[in-house]
Amino acid sequence: MSDSDHRQIGRDSLFVMADLRIDGVEGEQRIRVRNLSAGGLMGDGVQRIQRGQMVFINLRNLGWTEGAVAWVQDSRCGIAFREEIDPRVVRAPLDEGDRTPRYVRPPLSQQELGELRKI
């Protein structure tokens, strides 16, 4: 598949934060993921990166994913994943238990409340 064929792959615009590790560079950087497809992403806020470098990116709900830098322009870059991902997993809400505000949850049953006292 040529480079122009890759541009036809569907991508979702989104705004999520991710951690990026660059092969051969110590530490991690926090970047903004601007768009995402099964084959790669565009990241913003990237520093000290060059085309062709291997990277690892920690995507929400997915974990560390390996890729290579396809292009760099100012503080943005394109990363092509080594293996395709399911972008819907990254887009899904975080699963951190029930964070639903109390005012939108159904009322508690009498059993959950225990015995109520009269005031």
LINFEN-V716271 format. One record per residue. N is the residue number from 1. RES is the residue in three letters. PHI is phi as a letter, one per 40 degrees, with the letter a starting at -180 (999 if undefined). OMEGA is omega as a letter, one per 40 degrees, with the letter a starting at -180 (none if undefined). Layout:
n = (N,N)
res = (RES,RES)
phi = (PHI,PHI)
omega = (OMEGA,OMEGA)
This chain:
n = (1,2,3,4,5,6,7,8,9,10,11,12,13,14,15,16,17,18,19,20,21,22,23,24,25,26,27,28,29,30,31,32,33,34,35,36,37,38,39,40,41,42,43,44,45,46,47,48,49,50,51,52,53,54,55,56,57,58,59,60,61,62,63,64,65,66,67,68,69,70,71,72,73,74,75,76,77,78,79,80,81,82,83,84,85,86,87,88,89,90,91,92,93,94,95,96,97,98,99,100,101,102,103,104,105,106,107,108,109,110,111,112,113,114,115,116,117,118,119)
res = (MET,SER,ASP,SER,ASP,HIS,ARG,GLN,ILE,GLY,ARG,ASP,SER,LEU,PHE,VAL,MET,ALA,ASP,LEU,ARG,ILE,ASP,GLY,VAL,GLU,GLY,GLU,GLN,ARG,ILE,ARG,VAL,ARG,ASN,LEU,SER,ALA,GLY,GLY,LEU,MET,GLY,ASP,GLY,VAL,GLN,ARG,ILE,GLN,ARG,GLY,GLN,MET,VAL,PHE,ILE,ASN,LEU,ARG,ASN,LEU,GLY,TRP,THR,GLU,GLY,ALA,VAL,ALA,TRP,VAL,GLN,ASP,SER,ARG,CYS,GLY,ILE,ALA,PHE,ARG,GLU,GLU,ILE,ASP,PRO,ARG,VAL,VAL,ARG,ALA,PRO,LEU,ASP,GLU,GLY,ASP,ARG,THR,PRO,ARG,TYR,VAL,ARG,PRO,PRO,LEU,SER,GLN,GLN,GLU,LEU,GLY,GLU,LEU,ARG,LYS,ILE)
phi = (999,c,c,c,c,c,c,c,c,c,b,b,c,a,b,b,c,a,c,b,b,b,d,g,b,c,g,b,b,c,b,c,c,c,a,a,b,c,c,i,a,b,b,b,g,c,b,f,b,b,d,g,c,c,b,b,b,c,c,d,g,b,g,c,b,c,a,b,c,c,a,b,a,f,c,b,a,b,b,c,c,c,b,c,b,b,c,c,c,c,c,c,c,c,b,b,g,c,b,c,d,d,c,b,c,c,c,c,c,c,c,c,c,g,c,c,b,c,b)
omega = (a,a,a,i,i,a,a,i,a,i,i,i,i,i,i,i,i,i,a,i,i,a,i,i,a,i,a,i,i,i,i,i,a,i,a,i,i,a,a,a,i,i,a,a,a,i,i,a,a,i,i,a,i,a,i,a,a,a,a,i,a,a,a,a,a,i,i,i,a,i,i,i,a,a,i,i,i,i,i,a,i,i,a,i,i,a,i,i,a,a,a,i,i,i,a,a,a,i,i,i,a,a,i,i,i,a,i,i,i,a,i,a,a,a,i,i,i,i,none)
